[in-house]
């Protein structure tokens, strides 16, 4: 929702007044393939309900001289939750039983091919519709970091070089092609140290800086032409702010969410908001020598610029268990850390006192590199390719026999619905089909005719009806791939259509591009520990708890039950997908409540009111 000054507009709410500021409302992504369940409001007895995104605001403000006072910032509710709002919202119309949803839309499939669907259903998010904004942030190792403009500023915010760009901005599209598809606008910052990993959230960018430790940069004015330096270490002297922590050799930074959630704000009992998990106020930094470093970053969330002095909350490496820590992925309270030994799991439910919960140190992993989690499965890259672990018990990752794909130089990875995207060095971008996570297989490898030959990292997001990959291509810089689009993917509006990558733009960075910042998660309402992550618009509503989620896939004894889809036959018979009868036919009778009413004399108007039987007046 960008606001522009010096535009005389009539107020929208019939006040009869005018305003000099105009805010246009621009839906960024419209999908009809997302199905999520949660709890309705207190007024509706917190019954089971369908959830939908509503008023998920990203705001900006342009001044009279076209300066961007703030650009595409996420909002935060008064009580601390992210403003990517959701609501229980029952569908306006419904169809007959079995015509819209089937058994495997809400329960684990006996073929184990709906892990992504279950992830979406329960509200964990699938990483498909993430919002990058106009700028992509790229870590360039020993040469700092860059913010690269990869979309148009005006709405519709088309990705430069994309199908939408050709339709909405034909002149700009032709100019882009004439420039060899090279992006023009980027802002560089020579950070101290090597930027090995980074994550933008709100007005700040969190980075692992190698031997210079951990740092937070100010990116609030990345799109403000009044500032000559768009990315800065601090807007004031070290006496007024210090957002850097010295460590031995920081390798990655993990945030509980790309959504801003402030656990320190006061919550009013009458609003019936759930408490925000305390770990949302911290950043978790891996270090080759020190293991895990926990940093209190809540001061950057409270809107007070006078207290921005970061401190270590904990340093954690019990008996050297986290030596050689290279990368951390956070799934709720659980940190999955790749180390010299293998895969470690740390419980960060109390951020100041982390607990070593378990892990894996066997021969299934060889030189573990990075990991990511999708509900009950953890995907890990190592020297041999990609390995899959069962993490239905989060503290005990169990290797799945045969669940591995050989790749030459697997690095960064990203799971989006039923596909896993893996940075594969000189071979380009590997795309794996993980619809059944226990049977992954290589779908394709994309290198744009040899142009992508040093791929280190990848992140996924969506704009309008298309999905994109932002790729850190080593010495080649940033690459932008159009993965799914109306232009070249039939069924592009389906839940998980097959991606057809197309290189649409590049940007030569100052140094070797090694990491890309993840986009804002727009379909994640709860984390893997059952903690709510976004504000809900109706009092008492929210996501399901872990116990309530378990009813969809666990028996009372804790065992997982699995189902198969069914269809309806004649006379009420229930059939499996092959046509075999599962239940005997039943005689169907129209209930009395559904019998047609007497013709009303008030045709076309309100029906005549009927008095309930036995009512005494």
Residue, then its C-alpha position, 0 to 999 in steps of 0.5 A: x500500500x504505497x502512499x503518495x503525497x500531493x495528490x488531491x483525492x476524495x476520501x473513500x469513506x463518504x466523509x465528503x472531504x478530500x485528502x492530499x495523500x493518496x494510498x492505492x491498494x495493490x494486491x501482490x499475489x492472488x491465489x486460489x490454491x491455498x487451503x488452511x484451517x484454524x479456529x474461529x472467534x470466541x463469538x463463534x465458539x472457536x469452532x474449526x474454520x477456514x483461514x485466509x489472508x486479509x489486509x496483509x499490509x506492506x506499506x510505503x510513503x512517497x513525499x512531494x519530491x518523490x523521495x521514499x520516506x519508507x519503502x515496502x515495510x511490514x506492519x506490526x500490530x499494537x500487541x506485537x504480532x506481525x501485521x500480515x493479518x489472517x482471519x477465519x473466513x468461511x467460504x461464501x458458497x459450498x458444494x455437496x459433500x466430497x466435491x471440493x475436498x477429499x480425505x488427503x486434503x486434511x490427513x496424511x496420504x497412505x502414499x505419503x505424497x501430501x506433505x506439502x499440502x499438510x504443511x499448508x493446511x496447518x498454517x506452517x507456510x510453504x515458502x511459495x508466495x514469499x514477498x521480496x519487495x523491490x530489492x533483493x539483498x545479496x551477500x558478496x563474501x569479502x566485498x560486503x553486500x548489495x541491495x539490487x532492484x529487480x522489480x519496477x517501483x510502480x504498480x503493478x510491481x513487475x519483475x524486470x524481464x518477466x512476462x508481466x513486465x513485457x505486458x505492463x511496461x513494454x518500453x522498459x522491457x525492450x530497453x532491458x533486453x537491449x541492455x543484455x538483460x542486466x539490471x541497472x540499479x543496485x546499492x553496495x555496502x563494503x561491510x567489515x568482514x565477509x558477508x557469508x549469510x544475511x537476512x532482511x527483516x523490516x528496516x534492518x538486515x542481519x548478517x554473519x560476517x565471518x571473523x568480524x562476527x555478527x552485525x545488523x545494518x540499516x536498510x530503511x532508506x534503500x529506496x530514498x533518493x535523498x540518501x547518498x548511502x542507502x545501506x549503512x552500519x549505523x545512522x549515528x555514532x557508536x555512542x548512540x547505537x551499536x548493533x555489532x557483536x564480535x565472534x570468532x568466525x560467524x557463519x550464518x544467522x537464523x531468525x525465528x521468522x521473517x515476520x516481525x513479532x515483538x514478544x515484549x509488548x503488553x497484551x490486553x486480556x480482552x483482546x484474547x491474544x496468545x503470548x508471543x514466544x520469547x525466542x522471536x526477540x532473538x537472533x541465532x548465530x552459528x560460529x565455527x569455533x563458538x558454536x551457537x551465539x544467541x543475540x537479543x535483538x528485541x530492541x530493534x523491534x520496539x521503535x525506540x532508537x535510543x536503546x539499540x545496543x545489542x548484547x549476547x544473551x548466550x554462548x552455547x557449545x556443550x562439550x564441543x558438540x557444535x564445533x564447525x557449525x556452518x548453518x542453522x535453520x529454525x523451525x519453531x523452537x528447534x534449531x537444526x545446525x549443520x556441524x563438523x559432526x553432522x546435524x545437531x538439534x538445539x531447543x531454543x524455547x528458552x533463548x537465554x538457556x538453550x538445550x542440546x536436544x539431540x541430532x545425528x552424527x552417523x555415516x548417512x551425512x558426509x560434510x553437512x552444509x545446509x538444511x531446511x524443514x518442511x513439517x515432518x521432514x528435514x532436507x540436508x545438503x552435504x558433499x554427496x548431494x541431498x539427504x532427507x531426515x524424518x523429524x516428526x520427533x523434532x529432537x531426533x532426526x532419523x535418516x530415511x533409507x534411500x531418501x537421497x539424491x546425488x549432486x556434485x556440489x550441493x549448497x544452499x537449498x529452498x523447499x517450495x511446496x512439492x519441489x526442492x531447489x538446490x544450488x549446485x555449483x557449476x551444474x547450476x540450479x537443481x530441482x528435485x521432486x519431493x512430493x513424497x519426501x521419502x522418495x525424492x528424485x531429480x527433476x531437472x538441472x537448469x544452467x541457462x545454457x551454461x550461464x549459471x555456473x557457480x550457484x551458491x544459494x537460492x530463494x523463492x518468491x512470487x509476484x502477481x501470477x508468477x513465481x521467481x527464484x533469486x540465485x546467488x551465482x558466485x562470480x556471476x552475481x545475482x540471477x533472476x529466474x522466472x520459474x512459473x508463469x502464465x507465459x510458459x507453464x500450463x496450470x500455473x495457478x495450480x497448487x504445485x505446477x512443474x517449474x519451467x525456469x527461464x533466466x530473465x535478469x542478471x546483476x554483476x555484484x562487486x564480489x562473489x555472490x554467496x547468499x540471498x536474503x529470504x523473502x517475507x513469509x506471507x502464508x505462515x501463521x504458526x510455527x512448528x512449535x504451535x506458536x502464532x506468528x501473525x495477527x488475527x482480525x477476530x477476537x479469540x481466533x487463531x491457528x490450531x495448537x499442536x495438540x489440535x493439529x495432531x487430531x488430523x494425523x495421529x491416533x490416540x496412542x500417538x501412531x500416525x494414521x493414513x488415508x486414501x481419497x474416496x468418491x461417491x457412488x450410487x445410493x450413498x455408496x462410498x468408493x475408493x478411487x478404483x471404484x471398489x465399494x467401501x461401505x454398503x449402499x444406504x437408503x437416502x431420505x431427504x430430512x424434514x428440515x430440507x423439505x420445500x416450504x409452502x409458497x410465500x406470498x412475499x415473493x421477491x421480498x422478505x419471507x413471512x415470519x413463522x411463529x415457532x410451534x408452541x410459542x405462547x404470546 
